[in-house]
Amino acid sequence: MPIATHAKNGAADTFLIVSSNFEGNGAQDPGRRRAMHATITDVDPGILLRQECDEALANNSKLLYEDEDALGLRGWIGPKKGKTEQLTGIFIDQSRFRCIGEWRDKEIWNQPPTTLSLKIDDCAVPFIVSSVHASYSSPTRRRLEAERWTMLNDKAAAVPGSSQAYDRDRRKIPVYMIGGGDWNSYPEPGLDHVSLPDWSEIDDEQHIAHRSVLDAHGRRIADSGPDQILRTAGLEDIARYFAHTNSAERHQALTPTCGVDWQGGRQRVDRIYASKPFLPAITDVKVIEVDWSDHDVLVATVNTKAFIQILNRTWQPALTD
C-alpha cells in the first residue's frame, strides 16, 4: 500500500478527525466517488473514520487503493464477518501518524469495527482509534456492540522504563481512545437542541422496531442505549462536550447528520466519542453537508500540542517512580 505524502498539515497546530458514512462506498458510481474524494481532500483529515466501505477489498482491493491514491492517506479495512459487504475503515495521514497495531474484533459485531493503535508525530505514547458502524436494525445488538466497544477505553500499557502496567493501587497506566461513526441510534434525550422522533407520528413500522425501545413504563422512546453505555464507561460525545463548553457554537456542533421526515426527521446518529482526558484538546466540531451520501460528514478539530501533552501526562507517574 502506498506511503502517503499528504503533508499540508504536516507541521500544523491542529489535526482533523473526520467521520463519514459513504453510502455503499459509491461502488457503482464513479461520479459520487470523485465527489467524496474532492470533499475529503478539501477537508484534509489527519484521521478519517469510514463506514460502508463496500467492495473495498474486491478485485484485489481496487477501491481501497483508489481511495488511498485520491486522498493521499493510508487505509485499513476492518474484518469482514459472514456475507456482509458493509465494511468499516480508517485512513490516516502518515506524515503525522504511524500505526503500531491493529485490533480485529469480530465478536458481537454485525459489521466489525476497524481499530488501530497509533502514535502521533514524535510522541512515544500510543492511543487507540476506532471506526464503528452499529447495527441498523437491532437495539439489543447495538447495546452489546456499545458494551464491547467500551473495552477499548479499558486498556493499559507497559511503559518503557517501568516494570508494570498496573500499580498496587490498581490504577492503570491508561491508553486513551477516540473514535466513532454511525451509531444508528440517538444521543440521550434532553441534552441536544434537536427533538428526538415522536413515535406516535411515525408509521414506518420497521423503523419503529429498529430505532425505538419501550421504557420501564411501557412508553415507546428513541433508542439511546449505546450513548448511555459509552458515557457510563468514561467516554464522551465530543460534539456534546464542545457545545456545552462553547455555547456560541452549540448548533454547529450538534447539527444532525442523517434522517428523513417520515422517520422522525434528521438526527445526530453519527457521533465521535473520546476518553474524557482528551476532551480539552477538542477545539471545534462541525458537520459538512454533502450530496454524495445519505450521511453528512462530521469533522472534529484537535489541538496537537494539547493532545500530545495529555498523552505524555498519562505516563509521567510511571516514568518517575
Salt bridges, closest charged atoms under 4 A:
ASP29 OD2 - ARG32 NE 3.51
ASP44 OD1 - HIS6 NE2 2.22
GLU66 OE2 - ARG33 NE 2.58
GLU66 OE1 - LYS62 NZ 3.73
ASP67 OD1 - ARG33 NH2 2.51
ASP67 OD1 - HIS37 NE2 2.68
ASP67 OD2 - ARG50 NH1 3.35
GLU68 OE2 - ARG74 NE 3.76
GLU85 OE2 - LYS80 NZ 3.13
GLU102 OE2 - ARG104 NH1 2.74
ASP105 OD2 - ARG148 NE 2.89
ASP121 OD1 - ARG96 NE 2.90
ASP154 OD1 - LYS172 NZ 1.95
ASP167 OD2 - ARG171 NH2 3.13
ASP169 OD2 - ARG171 NH2 3.23
ASP182 OD2 - HIS133 NE2 3.17
ASP182 OD2 - HIS295 NE2 3.53
GLU188 OE1 - ARG231 NH1 2.38
ASP192 OD2 - ARG268 NE 2.64
ASP215 OD2 - ARG219 NE 2.83
ASP223 OD2 - ARG142 NH2 2.90
ASP227 OD2 - ARG231 NH1 3.98
ASP227 OD2 - ARG240 NH2 3.06
GLU236 OE2 - ARG231 NE 3.36
GLU236 OE2 - ARG240 NH1 3.08
ASP237 OD2 - ARG240 NH1 3.80
ASP237 OD2 - ARG268 NH2 2.73
ASP270 OD2 - HIS295 ND1 2.80
ASP296 OD2 - ARG266 NH2 2.81
